[in-house]
């Protein structure tokens, strides 16, 4: 169900953060759906989910195996890295925490393992030498599975050419956010693009106004074609390296109760067959008994 803008474009995936949230019950999730089946349902409507629980604590290896089994073959999870690796004064000293996180079982997701999000505190300023030492700790693969790293920086000092050069050197993407309280720049640094959208409004049926969702669909298509959306801010005005890119768009925070509505509304704009596939998937979800896993 992942959307392709064209044969010359990368895959666009759209999702939400997590899948367990009480206000989604009876709005996104059907009234009588058991909590044990919420991931199954969410993954039939979305094309990706960002796992946030991994940021707060180590998850069981068995959990990653279960999540893989409960989702469609073409589904992808991005995984938020442990805060113990990123919330520290000296990032270069985080090697043990990085290794512990990467060995926690995330590779059990196999082909469903998407980007790993390394989120830094708003108080963490850019210190070039220390930040490069941290990037050097991030392996390109673990257990034979390629790792895609994405950096979410939240201090204004990162909006500079030196940071972008480091990200490109280590082949890491940088998060684009529409949040007003964090630096927002859409410079492309990796072979994929990762957007975390945080301005959902509970007063709007789909969290965002229709014109805003139309615009995000166009931005995603442009990224997938290897272009730079002209309307989004950038630090540098140089040309974007050629080549199609996979795109990940997540609706995170803001008025979180609207996140699933925003995600499905964007998917319907990107994929003309989305609604028909959801109807078929909905019938299957309703008629298939829970596996009990």
C-alpha positions in Angstrom: 0.0 0.0 0.0 3.1 2.3 0.0 2.6 5.0 -2.5 4.8 5.6 -5.5 4.7 8.9 -7.2 5.9 7.3 -10.4 8.3 4.6 -11.7 11.0 7.3 -11.4 10.3 8.0 -7.8 11.0 6.5 -4.5 8.4 4.9 -2.2 6.4 7.3 0.0 5.3 6.0 3.4 3.0 7.7 5.8 2.3 6.9 9.4 1.9 7.9 13.1 3.9 7.6 16.3 3.0 4.4 18.1 -0.4 2.7 18.0 -1.7 2.6 21.6 -3.6 5.7 22.4 -6.9 5.8 24.2 -8.5 8.7 22.2 -8.0 6.7 19.0 -10.5 4.0 20.2 -13.8 4.6 18.7 -12.5 7.2 16.3 -9.6 5.5 14.4 -10.1 2.1 15.9 -13.5 0.4 15.7 -15.5 0.4 19.0 -15.2 -3.3 19.6 -11.7 -3.9 18.4 -9.6 -5.5 21.1 -6.4 -3.6 22.1 -4.4 -6.7 21.1 -5.5 -6.1 17.5 -4.8 -2.4 17.3 -1.4 -2.8 15.6 -2.9 -5.2 13.1 -5.7 -2.7 12.3 -3.3 0.4 12.2 -0.9 -1.4 9.8 -3.8 -2.2 7.5 -4.5 1.6 7.2 -1.0 3.1 7.3 2.3 2.2 5.6 4.6 2.9 8.5 4.6 3.5 12.3 7.3 5.1 14.4 8.0 3.1 17.5 8.6 5.6 20.3 8.7 3.2 23.4 12.3 2.3 22.4 13.3 5.9 23.3 12.2 5.5 26.9 13.4 2.0 27.6 14.7 -1.3 26.2 12.0 -3.5 24.6 12.0 -7.2 24.7 13.3 -9.1 21.6 10.1 -11.1 21.6 8.1 -7.8 21.1 9.9 -7.0 17.9 9.2 -10.5 16.6 5.5 -10.2 17.5 5.2 -6.8 15.9 6.8 -8.1 12.7 4.3 -11.0 12.7 1.3 -8.8 13.2 1.9 -6.5 10.2 1.7 -6.8 6.4 4.7 -7.9 4.4 5.3 -4.4 3.0 4.9 -2.5 6.3 7.8 -0.6 7.8 8.6 0.4 11.4 11.0 3.3 12.1 12.5 3.0 15.5 13.3 5.9 17.9 16.7 5.3 19.5 17.4 5.1 23.2 17.5 8.5 25.0 20.5 7.2 26.9 22.6 7.4 23.7 21.6 11.0 22.8 20.7 12.8 26.1 24.2 13.2 27.4 26.7 16.0 27.7 29.5 14.2 25.7 27.9 12.4 22.8 31.2 10.6 22.0 30.9 8.7 25.3 27.6 7.1 24.2 29.1 4.1 22.5 28.0 1.5 25.0 24.4 2.9 24.9 24.4 2.9 21.1 25.6 -0.7 21.0 23.1 -1.8 23.7 20.2 -0.3 21.8 21.2 -1.8 18.4 21.6 -5.2 20.1 18.1 -5.0 21.8 16.3 -6.9 19.1 15.4 -4.2 16.5 16.9 -6.4 13.7 14.3 -9.0 14.4 12.1 -6.7 12.3 14.1 -7.8 9.3 13.0 -6.1 6.1 10.4 -4.2 8.1 13.1 -2.2 9.9 13.0 1.4 8.7 15.0 4.4 9.7 16.4 4.8 13.2 15.6 8.2 14.7 18.3 9.7 16.9 16.6 12.6 18.7 18.7 15.2 20.6 17.4 17.4 23.4 16.5 21.1 22.6 19.3 22.1 24.9 21.9 20.2 23.0 23.9 22.6 20.9 26.0 21.7 17.9 29.6 20.9 18.8 31.3 19.7 15.6 34.0 17.4 17.0 31.8 15.7 19.5 28.9 15.3 17.1 31.2 13.8 14.5 32.5 11.4 17.1 29.0 10.3 17.8 28.2 9.8 14.1 31.2 7.6 13.9 29.6 5.3 16.5 26.7 4.5 14.2 27.3 1.3 12.1 26.0 0.9 8.6 24.6 -2.5 9.3 23.9 -4.9 12.1 23.3 -8.7 11.8 23.5 -8.3 8.0 20.7 -5.7 7.9 21.4 -2.3 6.5 20.7 0.6 9.0 19.4 3.9 7.9 20.1 6.7 10.4 18.1 9.9 10.7 19.1 12.8 13.0 16.5 14.9 14.8 18.3 18.0 16.1 16.4 20.6 18.1 18.8 23.4 18.8 19.1 26.4 16.4 22.9 26.0 16.2 22.5 22.9 14.0 21.0 25.1 11.2 24.4 25.5 9.6 26.4 24.2 6.6 28.9 22.4 8.8 26.3 20.1 10.4 24.8 19.4 7.0 28.2 18.4 5.7 28.7 16.0 8.6 25.3 14.4 8.0 26.1 13.9 4.3 29.6 12.5 5.1 28.1 9.9 7.4 25.1 9.3 5.0 22.5 10.2 7.6 19.2 11.9 6.9 18.0 14.9 8.9 14.5 15.2 10.2 12.3 17.9 8.7 9.7 19.2 11.1 6.9 21.8 10.8 7.1 22.6 14.5 7.6 26.2 15.3 9.6 25.6 18.5 12.4 23.6 16.7 14.7 24.5 13.8 13.0 23.6 10.6 15.1 23.0 7.5 14.5 20.7 4.5 18.1 20.3 3.3 18.5 16.7 2.0 21.5 14.9 3.5 20.7 11.2 3.0 19.3 8.9 0.4 15.9 9.1 2.0 13.8 11.9 3.5 12.1 11.9 7.0 9.5 14.3 8.0 7.8 14.6 11.5 4.8 16.8 11.3 3.6 18.2 14.6 0.9 20.8 14.0 -2.3 18.7 14.0 -5.3 20.8 15.1 -8.1 19.0 17.0 -10.6 21.5 15.5 -9.9 20.2 12.0 -11.4 16.9 10.9 -8.1 15.7 9.4 -5.8 17.6 11.7 -4.6 19.8 8.9 -6.6 21.9 6.4 -7.2 20.3 3.0 -4.9 22.8 1.3 -2.1 22.0 3.7 -2.5 18.2 3.1 -2.5 18.9 -0.7 0.8 20.8 -0.2 2.3 17.9 1.9 1.4 15.5 -0.8 3.2 17.6 -3.4 6.2 18.0 -1.1 6.4 14.2 -0.6 6.2 13.6 -4.3 9.0 16.1 -5.0 11.2 14.5 -2.4 10.5 11.1 -3.9 11.5 12.3 -7.3 14.8 13.6 -5.9 13.8 17.3 -5.9 13.7 19.9 -3.2 10.2 21.3 -2.4 10.6 25.0 -3.2 8.2 26.1 -0.4 10.1 24.6 2.4 13.0 26.4 4.2 16.6 25.3 3.7 19.9 26.3 5.1 21.7 26.0 1.8 20.4 26.9 -1.7 22.6 24.5 -3.6 21.2 21.8 -5.9 19.9 18.6 -4.3 21.9 15.6 -5.4 20.1 13.7 -8.1 18.3 10.4 -7.5 14.9 9.2 -6.3 14.4 8.9 -2.6 12.2 7.0 -0.3 10.1 9.3 1.9 8.7 8.8 5.4 6.1 11.2 6.7 4.9 10.9 10.3 2.2 12.8 12.1 3.5 13.2 15.6 2.4 15.3 18.5 0.3 18.4 18.0 -3.3 17.4 18.8 -2.4 13.7 18.6 -6.0 12.5 18.5 -6.0 13.7 14.8 -2.8 12.0 13.7 -4.4 8.9 12.2 -7.0 11.1 10.3 -4.2 13.3 8.9 -2.1 10.2 7.9 -4.9 8.5 6.1 -6.0 11.8 4.4 -2.4 12.2 3.1 -2.3 8.6 1.9 -5.5 9.0 0.0 -4.0 12.0 -1.8 -0.9 10.0 -2.7 -2.5 6.8 -3.8 -5.7 6.8 -5.9 -6.4 3.2 -5.0 -6.0 3.7 -1.2 -9.7 3.9 -0.3 -10.5 0.7 -2.3 -7.7 -1.2 -0.6 -8.8 0.0 2.8 -12.3 -1.3 2.2 -11.0 -4.7 1.3 -8.6 -4.7 4.2 -11.4 -3.7 6.5 -13.5 -6.6 5.6 -10.5 -9.0 6.2 -9.7 -7.4 9.5 -13.3 -7.7 10.7 -13.6 -11.4 9.6 -10.2 -12.7 10.7 -10.0 -14.0 14.3 -7.2 -12.8 16.5 -4.1 -15.0 16.4 -3.6 -14.5 20.1 0.0 -13.5 19.6 
